[in-house]
């Protein structure tokens, strides 16, 4: 990898009370690269993404976005978040707004795009994700897969420097996972830089350029998917993958 | 298959008919029983003349209705003040900005103190206390002072209702709002507050109804021409309480439609 990383974690440490969730995380994500972080629930995957989006303050270390130190307390967190697109496991759509308003809100109020322009862009984005005709529906009237696609559209509308996907398929019924993965694949083929927390191994293998295994707050192994998922070096990774295999999830 | 379907439909109809018959019979029994019990009681003729006298009613009702207009105006103005004051206090108490610490402290003391004092006491304190200060520029009109007392008392209740609503919105909503690039203030205004307000409609209405009734309290600091006061004066002239019943009907004429309106609102909200 050459050039400056889009997103860089340097020795990032975060504890909730006594419990250390992230311990000295080092990770670089380069332009057009998709990095998947796998690991058991509670291993700190979501915390990593939330720290990068400045929803959680880190205790130690630094995070850089395009070379700029964003975890400095003096940095304007709102401006940083406008350059990133975080998508949540539970979608976190706004139930009092319709689909179109959900997608427009951040663009119009956050980024100051004129309403008409924001709506036009939102409609186009929704149509590309196969959600045309649903603009006036409330999120609750949509299936989980559709809701997550709206959330992806909402996060991607402002063309963020990197998308942060937090277990975007975990809340979905199995038959709905595919449509969301299709959307992420489409983002990947457009060259969108992504940091993905997931436990869909097949998805990590297919979409990610590199896969990191997070275990007890440490990135114990990172490399190409075929290596980390196929011939893991570290005993913890081997153990984790074996357990997944036994559960029929790999 | 078709037979079973017809059978089930017939059974359902029979069950509905039986349910309707039971409901009707039990209604007649209970309501009728209560009516008979009341109307055959030895004191009923006297009660009827004292509380439901049609002559007294038609004589005093127009006067009370006219007075009730004052109640309605005071209610409407105080209600608007209460909604704004309550929201302001709730928002102040919800923010974490360090610069607002003294305001937050005052807001907390305000809700604690003004919810804890009986409204009637507050009406006396404001109604007689403020003019006694003898400061120029302060209102001295009893109706204004009464309105201020009511606004202070209900503002404290309503701020707690708002606050409960704000806290009931899932933290994920704030995360979602921040993640799409909104500021804290925008997240509150466009995402959290609209959801909170929708949820607190029914409890807010409870406080509206209580306020509408408590407007009568301003009579105790010398506001003349208030409906309850007029009814009281009418009643005391001949010890006939029919004017009170007339006033009660007027209160119901406002509060019952309000309750139905909010119930309807609650349903439509749940549906969308």
Interface residues (C-beta under 8 A of the other chain):
Chain A: X50 X53 X55 X77 X78 X81 X82 X84 X85 X86 X88 X90 X92 X93 X94 X95 X96 X105 X106 X109 X110 X111 X138 X154 X155 X158
Chain B: X172 X173 X175 X176 X177 X178 X179 X180 X181 X182 X183 X186 X190 X191 X194 X195 X198 X272
